[in-house]
């Protein structure tokens, strides 16, 4: 597996630099044409560098496929008004009880208001990196590594399914099936589409669903497809309370935090890739609390 070399600019205020793949030719002209004068002005200010750290100037010409790095200008974001409780911290790992509505890491319009950037700033850990992700609307146990060299081994645990995960969910819908249910289906999530969908074909997603009574369910995913738990419960006629995507898309204002998704990443267990000893973390959140 090819490893991407570290960015030539350090993390600044919790954020790494933007990495831009070029079309090729004079760099300043390309930045001006693609992003306007404000970004092109970063060249004049000496704020754009190549992959090897050389400063780009008005005479710099690079081939198609080359990369340059610079710090992006951030748009205003709606603050997510919830704390990031620590469940565990040592020299290698930081584990938090992520709140609803906070993205794991920068993506799209969510940049500064993400768990990664906030934790880097609050804990002064510029190399902090998530070992896995939780959906922005899902709360619960989220694991980070503190140094760059640790990230790969812990991420590999999740990639090969060596992490045991358990979620809790609530649905107010009346169940029409008996439990436990092992749900297996093929889930596809297309870029730019809000919803994932199930389609015919070889299953790529599997979830064990158990009823805990009173509309509460224990979910044990054996795979990690995008929106898997939300899709599988909705497929049983049991959409998760507070879900704005399943079974139908509901528009929610960016500053509306009144209806959290009743889905909680409750427990995470694995054998440490360095010591081999079992590790386990449990959320302290109440599934029904805001």
Secondary structure, 3 states (H helix, E strand, C coil): CCCCCCCCCCCECCECCEEEECCCEEHHHHHHHHHCHHHHHHHHCCCCEECCCCECCCCCEECCCCEEEECCCCCCCCCCCCCCEEEEECCCEEEEEECCCCECCCECCECCCEHHHHHHHHHCCCCCEECCCCCCCCEEEEEEECCHHHHHHHHHHHHCCCCEEEEEEECCCCCCCCCCEEEEEEEECCCCCCCCEEECCCCCEEEEEEEEECCEEEEEECCCCCCHHHHHHHHCCCCCCCCCCCCCCCCCCCCCCCCCCCEEEEEEEEECCCCCCEEEEECCCCCCCC
